Amino acid sequence: MIQAMRTVAITLRDEDESFVQNAVKSGSYLTQSEVVATALELLRTREELRRIRREQLKKEIQIGIDQLDRGETVEFTAADIMREGRARLAAEAKR
């Protein structure tokens, strides 16, 4: 499918312009536009992952709030947290 394309003017830092030019010179990309299009695709993917992570975090926070509302709490101290953390690190080191 052929997509409509539009020409736009952008301003790049010197090092970014060099990067784009070197990417084309290396043969990895045919044109500067292809380099920019790939960069935009990667940015879209990164932003979508951030959105998904944010939604997951909101769900997990809501689970915690619901547990608190039901009185499902556990008391712990800083020493408890440190002990648990050390145990997890030791378990990871054994893998």
Secondary structure per residue as TSV (DSSP state, phi and psi in degrees):
chain	resnum	aa	ss	phi	psi
A	1	M	-	360.0	129.0
A	2	I	-	-89.0	127.3
A	3	Q	-	-102.0	146.3
A	4	A	-	-64.9	140.9
A	5	M	-	-124.6	149.7
A	6	R	-	-129.7	143.7
A	7	T	-	-91.2	129.2
A	8	V	-	-132.3	151.3
A	9	A	-	-94.6	130.5
A	10	I	-	-127.9	154.3
A	11	T	-	-109.2	127.2
A	12	L	-	-115.3	148.4
A	13	R	-	-66.5	157.0
A	14	D	H	-55.0	-44.1
A	15	E	H	-67.5	-30.6
A	16	D	H	-72.6	-40.1
A	17	E	H	-62.3	-42.5
A	18	S	H	-61.8	-41.4
A	19	F	H	-60.4	-46.5
A	20	V	H	-62.2	-47.1
A	21	Q	H	-61.8	-41.9
A	22	N	H	-67.1	-34.3
A	23	A	H	-63.5	-39.5
A	24	V	H	-71.1	-44.8
A	25	K	H	-61.1	-32.1
A	26	S	T	-70.5	-16.0
A	27	G	T	90.1	-2.3
A	28	S	S	-69.6	-27.0
A	29	Y	-	-134.6	148.7
A	30	L	S	-81.6	-36.2
A	31	T	S	-139.4	165.2
A	32	Q	H	-63.3	-36.8
A	33	S	H	-61.3	-37.2
A	34	E	H	-66.4	-37.7
A	35	V	H	-62.2	-47.9
A	36	V	H	-65.0	-41.1
A	37	A	H	-61.5	-40.9
A	38	T	H	-65.2	-41.4
A	39	A	H	-62.2	-41.3
A	40	L	H	-67.0	-37.7
A	41	E	H	-62.7	-42.9
A	42	L	H	-64.4	-39.2
A	43	L	H	-64.3	-42.7
A	44	R	H	-59.5	-43.9
A	45	T	H	-62.4	-45.1
A	46	R	H	-62.0	-42.6
A	47	E	H	-66.1	-36.9
A	48	E	H	-66.1	-40.6
A	49	L	H	-63.0	-40.9
A	50	R	H	-61.3	-42.3
A	51	R	H	-62.8	-43.5
A	52	I	H	-63.9	-45.8
A	53	R	H	-61.2	-40.7
A	54	R	H	-62.9	-42.1
A	55	E	H	-65.0	-40.7
A	56	Q	H	-62.4	-43.4
A	57	L	H	-63.6	-41.5
A	58	K	H	-59.5	-42.2
A	59	K	H	-63.8	-43.1
A	60	E	H	-65.8	-39.1
A	61	I	H	-62.8	-42.1
A	62	Q	H	-64.0	-37.5
A	63	I	H	-58.8	-45.6
A	64	G	H	-62.9	-42.4
A	65	I	H	-62.5	-43.8
A	66	D	H	-61.4	-40.6
A	67	Q	H	-63.7	-42.2
A	68	L	H	-61.8	-43.6
A	69	D	H	-60.1	-32.4
A	70	R	T	-85.8	-2.1
A	71	G	T	81.1	16.6
A	72	E	-	-87.1	83.6
A	73	T	-	-122.9	160.0
A	74	V	-	-133.6	131.0
A	75	E	-	-90.6	143.6
A	76	F	-	-153.8	162.1
A	77	T	-	-113.3	171.0
A	78	A	H	-60.7	-37.0
A	79	A	H	-63.4	-38.5
A	80	D	H	-60.9	-43.6
A	81	I	H	-64.6	-43.9
A	82	M	H	-63.1	-42.4
A	83	R	H	-61.8	-46.5
A	84	E	H	-62.8	-42.3
A	85	G	H	-62.0	-43.8
A	86	R	H	-64.1	-38.5
A	87	A	H	-64.1	-41.2
A	88	R	H	-66.7	-41.6
A	89	L	H	-62.2	-41.4
A	90	A	H	-63.9	-40.6
A	91	A	H	-65.5	-39.1
A	92	E	H	-66.0	-39.4
A	93	A	H	-64.2	-28.0
A	94	K	H	-78.4	-16.3
A	95	R	-	-73.1	360.0
